[in-house]
Amino acid sequence: MQVYGLIGNPVGHSLSPPMHEAAYEATGLDARYVTFEPPESEGAAAVESAATLGVRGLNVTIPFKEQVLPAVEPAPLAEQVGAVNTVDFGTDPPTGYNTDAAGVTRALTHHGVALAGTAVVVGAGGAGRAAAFALADAGMAVRVANRTAERAEELAAAVDAGPGAGATAHGLDRLAEVLADADVLVNATSVGMDEDVSPVPADALHADLAVLDAVYSPVDTRLLREAAAAGATTVDGAWMLLYQGVEAFERWTGREAPVDAMNDALRARL
Ligand code: NAP
């Protein structure tokens, strides 16, 4: 039997176990997905221990996404983002991926969204970094807007210095302006999780936009409702969550993921 799993602290709330177990069942893979909760400063040690124990693959969540970097060889995008959420033990040293980045691009392309033109990423935390680097890597010009201006500037400069398309930084007060000719909008803030509020003024949304909200709890956010009312294409955060899991499954097993089975298991729990 193969063992995969997740390290985080806490991990009790995670939707990854049912999603991955559904994939094993659908593909007939003799595998289990287990959650581990190491002490808060022991991310790298946990990865090393998992390798010793013969674990095939690990997902990594808060607070370990940066901590595990010394224990892995990061793939180029993970190195740029500066965070790893998937470790593949099939290589020596283990390879660290950032499948949140793939989650953004694959969720959009699943909905027929072309990764061309200009993307506005609102937020400059972990999800914002993954989205900005992923979209620039796909060839989109990226505009980063964040509440704390310095974080937007720092992220835009890092993306701009990378191999992908260019990036610029903007304040949240300029959202209407930066969205006017944009093709894609990603909300990578936590705004919309605890309250029914949107980080983007409704009148800045338009029919030529595709809007991905990284927030998946709730799935039906105010931003997405207002985007749909403006005629935009909408992609909810569960698609991003699904495709980061799909990407991890495919990296670990080399098999095509059973996307529908994983999606059903995820949506049943949201
Ligand atoms: P994070 O690193 O803590 O970053 C939070 C971001 O939200 C920062 O840019 C922060 O701005 C901004 N923010 C927080 N409160 C705000 C407010 N009241 N007004 C404006 N901006 C505000 O968090 P994260 O890990 O990036 O996660 C962000 C969201 O993405 C969460 O809802 C998380 O669940 C979701 N997420 C989803 C997926 C998925 O697969 N769907 C994956 C990862 C994350 P400052 O820099 O100014 O503090």
Boltz pocket constraint, residues with backbone or C-beta under 6 A from the ligand:
constraints:
  - pocket:
      binder: B
      contacts: [[A, 100], [A, 103], [A, 122], [A, 123], [A, 124], [A, 125], [A, 126], [A, 127], [A, 128], [A, 146], [A, 147], [A, 148], [A, 151], [A, 187], [A, 188], [A, 189], [A, 190], [A, 191], [A, 193], [A, 199], [A, 213], [A, 214], [A, 215], [A, 216], [A, 237], [A, 238], [A, 240], [A, 241], [A, 242], [A, 244]]
      max_distance: 6.0
